Amino acid sequence: METSSWILGCFTALIALLLAVYVSFALREKGPILSNTYLFLNKAQRENADRKAEYKRVSIIFGYLSAAFVCLTIRVFTHERWAMVLFFAIVLFVIFYAFFDAIKTCLKK
């Protein structure tokens, strides 16, 4: 295995680990909420925002992204085709989930 593959594999594993750590805090409703819908609210709107729903939303999205990066890490180290297929399936799911959740959020307002 080439050095560049090892570096890429370690980098994707680090991203997966960091995302998993963030998700563990989000599930306990601790730490920052890294959501566009929450970040663009002004101070008064943030006080009235449903923080539980925002934490749930970011934990789902970042949890799936963490799983996607785990699949990408497996693909880099083992060259298994199923890992890449699963990676793209998870990424597509995250895109559709975020899109439909954004539509649902906009329709609520």
C-alpha positions in Angstrom: 0.0 0.0 0.0 1.3 3.4 -0.9 2.1 6.1 1.6 -0.5 8.4 0.0 -3.2 5.8 0.6 -2.2 5.4 4.2 -2.4 9.2 4.7 -5.8 9.4 3.0 -7.1 6.5 5.0 -5.9 8.0 8.3 -7.4 11.4 7.3 -10.8 9.9 6.6 -10.7 7.8 9.8 -9.9 11.0 11.7 -12.9 12.8 10.1 -15.1 9.8 11.0 -13.9 9.9 14.6 -14.4 13.7 15.0 -17.9 13.4 13.6 -18.7 10.6 15.9 -17.4 12.6 18.9 -19.6 15.5 17.9 -22.6 13.2 17.5 -22.0 11.8 21.0 -22.2 15.4 22.4 -25.2 16.3 20.2 -27.1 13.2 21.4 -26.6 14.4 25.0 -27.7 18.0 23.9 -24.3 19.5 24.7 -22.0 21.6 22.6 -22.7 23.8 19.6 -25.5 23.2 17.2 -23.9 23.1 13.7 -27.1 23.6 11.7 -27.7 26.3 9.2 -31.3 26.8 10.4 -29.9 27.5 13.9 -26.8 29.4 13.0 -28.7 32.0 10.9 -31.2 32.8 13.6 -30.8 36.1 15.6 -30.4 36.1 19.3 -34.2 36.4 20.1 -35.1 33.6 17.7 -32.4 31.3 19.1 -34.0 31.7 22.6 -37.3 30.5 21.2 -35.9 27.8 18.9 -36.6 24.1 19.6 -33.1 23.1 20.6 -34.1 19.4 21.0 -35.2 19.2 17.4 -32.0 20.9 16.2 -29.8 18.5 18.3 -31.8 15.6 16.9 -31.4 16.8 13.3 -27.6 17.4 13.5 -27.1 14.1 15.3 -28.8 12.2 12.5 -27.0 14.0 9.7 -23.6 14.0 11.3 -24.0 10.4 12.5 -24.7 9.2 9.0 -21.8 11.3 7.7 -19.6 9.6 10.3 -20.7 6.2 9.0 -20.0 7.3 5.4 -16.5 8.3 6.3 -16.0 4.9 8.0 -17.1 3.3 4.8 -14.7 5.5 2.9 -11.9 4.5 5.3 -12.6 0.8 4.7 -12.6 1.4 1.0 -9.2 3.2 1.1 -7.6 0.5 3.2 -9.2 -2.7 1.7 -10.3 -1.6 -1.8 -13.6 -3.3 -1.3 -16.3 -2.3 -3.7 -19.2 -2.7 -1.3 -17.7 0.0 1.0 -17.8 2.5 -1.8 -21.4 1.6 -2.8 -22.4 1.9 0.8 -20.6 5.2 1.1 -22.5 6.7 -1.9 -25.8 5.3 -0.6 -25.3 6.9 2.8 -24.3 10.2 1.2 -27.4 10.2 -1.0 -29.6 9.4 2.0 -28.0 12.4 3.9 -28.7 14.7 1.0 -32.3 13.6 0.6 -32.9 13.8 4.4 -31.4 17.3 4.6 -33.4 18.5 1.6 -36.8 17.1 2.8 -36.1 18.2 6.4 -35.4 21.8 5.1 -38.6 21.7 3.2 -40.5 20.5 6.2 -38.9 23.3 8.4 -39.7 26.0 5.8 -43.4 24.8 5.6 -43.7 25.0 9.4 -42.9 28.7 9.4 
